[in-house]
Amino acid sequence: MELSNSVILLSSLAHESRLRIFKQLVEAGPTGTTPMALAEILEMPAATLSFHLKELYQAGLILKQKQGRSIIYRADFLRMSQLIDYLQENCCIDGECQSC
């Protein structure tokens, strides 16, 4: 992952509502969830939720799939892992890190 890509991902998560949405999608797991369910769980107006889902989708942190009349949103676990790997890329180079 390049620095510019990581900045895009991290900046999209640097908003309280988007971070809450993303965490909820991570908790939902690979099956994902609908915007209606997210709005109810997060007690967020549908228009606000829609705006933030669009931002997360454009950043590449979530996936969406049409399922009948609904859209299912999922966390993009591969992209999340790539970001975490990028952040830990040089961890423990000097051998002093105890948490890796």
C-alpha positions in Angstrom: 0.0 0.0 0.0 1.2 3.5 -0.8 1.3 6.4 1.6 -1.3 8.3 -0.4 -3.7 5.3 -0.2 -3.3 5.0 3.5 -3.9 8.7 4.0 -7.2 8.3 2.1 -8.3 5.4 4.2 -7.3 6.9 7.5 -8.8 10.3 6.7 -12.1 8.7 5.9 -12.1 7.0 9.3 -11.1 10.2 11.0 -14.7 11.2 11.5 -16.7 9.9 14.5 -19.8 8.8 12.5 -17.8 7.0 9.8 -15.7 5.2 12.3 -18.8 4.1 14.2 -20.3 2.9 10.9 -17.2 1.0 9.9 -16.8 -0.6 13.3 -20.5 -1.8 13.1 -19.8 -3.3 9.7 -16.7 -5.1 11.0 -18.9 -6.4 13.9 -21.5 -7.6 11.3 -18.9 -9.7 9.7 -18.8 -11.0 6.1 -22.6 -11.2 5.9 -22.8 -7.4 6.2 -26.0 -5.5 6.9 -28.5 -3.1 5.4 -28.6 0.7 5.8 -31.9 0.4 7.6 -30.3 -1.9 10.2 -27.3 0.4 10.5 -29.5 3.5 11.0 -31.4 1.8 13.7 -28.4 0.4 15.6 -26.4 3.7 15.3 -29.5 5.9 15.8 -28.5 7.9 12.8 -30.8 9.6 10.3 -30.9 7.8 6.9 -29.6 10.8 4.9 -26.6 11.2 7.2 -25.9 7.5 7.1 -26.1 7.5 3.3 -23.6 10.4 3.1 -21.1 8.6 5.3 -21.6 5.2 3.6 -20.8 6.9 0.3 -17.6 8.4 1.7 -16.5 5.0 3.1 -17.3 3.3 -0.2 -15.4 5.8 -2.2 -12.4 5.4 0.1 -12.4 1.7 -0.5 -13.1 0.6 3.1 -16.5 -1.0 2.5 -18.2 -3.0 -0.2 -21.8 -2.9 -1.3 -23.9 -5.5 -3.1 -27.5 -5.3 -4.3 -29.6 -8.1 -2.9 -33.1 -7.9 -4.2 -34.4 -4.5 -3.3 -31.8 -4.0 -0.6 -28.2 -3.0 -0.6 -25.9 -4.9 1.7 -22.9 -3.1 3.0 -19.8 -5.0 4.3 -16.4 -4.0 5.6 -13.7 -4.7 3.1 -11.6 -6.9 5.4 -8.9 -7.3 2.8 -8.4 -3.6 2.5 -8.5 -3.2 6.3 -5.8 -5.9 6.6 -3.7 -4.1 4.0 -3.9 -0.9 6.0 -3.0 -2.6 9.2 -0.1 -4.4 7.5 1.1 -1.0 6.1 1.0 0.6 9.5 2.9 -2.3 11.1 5.3 -2.7 8.1 8.4 -1.4 9.9 7.5 -2.4 13.4 10.2 -4.0 15.5 13.0 -3.2 13.0 15.3 -2.5 15.9 14.1 -5.5 17.8 12.9 -3.5 20.8 9.1 -3.7 20.2 7.5 -6.1 22.7 3.9 -5.9 21.3 4.4 -7.5 17.9 
